[in-house]
Structures are given as structure tokens and as C-alpha cells.
Amino acid sequence: MVTKRDTATTIVGCPDCDEYITLKGEVKLGQKVMCLNCGAELEVINTYPVELSWSYEDFEDSDVYEDEDEDW
């Protein structure tokens, strides 16, 4: 992963397709970004050096456990 930083932009590689992604302004931990090349939904997991990983939905906020009271 190559990261290039200056005061206005940060360039980092997509972990899915290795295409360069340009982040403008201050990069924040947890910031969500999308790769325009492959459509991967990513999240900033480290700010120095900037590192991206796949963004996963939080299961606590989803309906995955909607039927947990049912007897199986």
C-alpha cells in the first residue's frame, strides 16, 4: 500500500483492486470511502500511515438477530 500525503490530499491504494484513491482534506479514523474503480466500500482504519480496510455493517444495528427469541 502506497500512501502519499500533503496538506490537502492523501493518496492510498484500494485493498481490493490496488487502484489509487484520493482523499481530500483531513483524514479521520472511521471515515467511509468508496473505490470508484471496483466499488468497494472502505473505511480508514489507521491515519498514519493512512490505511484502508473493507467497511462491514455493524450487526447490532441490523435485523440479523430479529428472530433470536424463537425456539429452534
Residue pairs with C-beta under 8 A, 6 or more apart in sequence:
1 12
1 13
1 15
1 49
1 51
1 52
2 11
2 12
2 13
2 20
3 10
3 11
3 12
3 13
3 49
3 50
3 51
4 10
4 11
5 11
5 50
8 24
8 25
9 22
9 23
9 24
10 22
10 23
10 27
10 50
11 20
11 21
11 22
11 23
12 20
12 21
12 23
12 50
12 51
12 52
13 19
13 20
13 21
13 52
14 20
14 21
14 35
14 37
14 38
14 40
14 42
14 52
15 40
15 42
15 52
15 53
15 54
16 35
16 38
16 40
16 42
16 54
17 35
17 37
17 38
17 40
19 35
19 36
19 37
19 38
21 33
21 35
21 36
21 42
21 52
23 31
23 33
23 44
23 50
27 44
27 47
27 50
28 44
28 47
29 44
29 45
29 46
29 47
30 43
30 44
31 43
31 44
32 41
32 42
32 43
32 55
33 42
33 43
33 44
33 52
34 40
34 41
34 42
35 42
40 54
41 54
41 55
42 52
42 53
42 54
42 55
43 52
43 53
43 54
43 55
44 50
44 51
44 52
45 51
45 52
45 53
59 65
